[in-house]
Amino acid sequence: MIEPGRAPPPTSLADGRTVVAAEVVSLDAALSFDAALGRASVEATLVLLAEDASVAFDLRQPVASARLDGAPVPAASMGHTDLGGGTGAQMRVLDLGSRGPHRLELAYELGTPDVEDPLPVRWAPGRVGFDVWCSDLYPGRYLEQWLPVSLCQDRFALRLSVAVTGAGSRHSLLSNGQVSTPADHRWEIAWPANATCLSALVVLAPDDELRRAELLGPSGVRVEVSAESILSDAPVALAERVAGWLDANQTAYGAYHHGDRFIAHAWASARGMEYDGATTGSVGSLEHEVFHSWFGRGVKPASANDGWIDEAFTTWSTSDHEEAPRLAAMPLGLDEEPVVLCPASPWSRFTPREAYRMGYRVFADLAARSSVDAVQEAMAQMYRERAGGFLSTAELEVELGERLGVDLGPTWDRYVRGLPHTPEQARR
């Protein structure tokens, strides 16, 4: 479900259809990995609500067969369509024929997603490796890489079954969902009904590629760490560091919102990604990703256009670069080139990379105009009020301006919305 006012406005296509974002009530999917043949397949069932007869959702896998309310649907009839979001942000448009709840069943082979910088399923004789590998840097890089979902502000109940056959060695499944194991190499995973397409961590790997540690941190959160065996960092040491960050963040910003455990999977990579109470990523990215359980996955972006907020504030709060010290207070003038952190189209589906650099400077400017403590306390108040909910760029601008007593308009026009500030610049 999408909260009122959070969805893109209805969009008219050249063929006369009006399209709205799909609202998913539930997604049930079975993922089958055949380690002997090196093949995987999915059967997925979506229950959809609709305010209009045509809805937009996404899946970056080729659909083999589809049924809508029990009747066959040509896969070609739900092709990707440009809704104005820019390169790579196209979504599948499905004509439902009527409003109300609908049941969409899809079947397909699970291959490399049709996205930028994908991570294929990793195969070896009798072995399989899978990571959802989500990213906010490119469109289509959330759960839609593998499963049919709507926009990131859509909440739904998510249930997965995962099975591995033909395995020559024992495998483990790591997830931030509630996991049960009804049989060897078979797992059932469930997330709450408020899951989104950026919530779910799922990692599948042979046991002999992993080292693990668990501990109960001082904040009462159980930390579960798995690390690729090729890493030199000890999982126990990583778990202790994660527990320390969790405790510090609770003290600074408020209660941890994701139950009583945090899941971290460290691997030999230069990147990191946050999920609800979880992360996969490099050792060096862990502090950043843990912080996202407060801003990014504790308070979620109200749309993909608002993803810059959590990257900017997290970078400002955790940066360890000499040229960009954490919790800096640095004025930002209006004489630099405009930067777009919040794209204009409601169908845009990525976080600009400038969120890490200019977004950091936007928060450093706020600290210079008030104080570091004032910025942290204002964000802590917003977290405590909105944990489990959403935050938009417009809402953040109003609330920070009121709480800090500063006029954010000119700076945010130039370095968040990318607009020229002076009349002379506007005429160029």
Secondary structure, 3 states (H helix, E strand, C coil): CCCCCCCCCCEECCCCCEEEECEEEEEEEEEEEECCCCEEEEEEEEEEECCCCEEEEECCCCCCEEEECCEECCHHHHCEECCCCCCCCCEEEEECCCCCCEEEEEEEECCCCCCCCCCCCEEECCEEEEECCCCCCCCCCCHHHCCCECCCCCCEEEEEEEEEECCCCCEEEEECCEEEEEECCEEEEEEEEEECCCCCCEEEEEHHHEEEEEEECCCCCEEEEEEECCCCCCHHHHHHHHHHHHHHHHHHHCCCCCCCEEEEEECCCCCEEEECCEEEECHHHHHHHHHCCCECCCEEECCHHHHHHHHHHHHHHHCEECCEECCCCCCCCCCCCCCECCCCCCCCCCCCCHHHHHHHHHHHHHHHHCCHHHHHHHHHHHHHHHCCCEECHHHHHHHHHHHHCCCCHHHHHHHCECCCCCHHHHHC
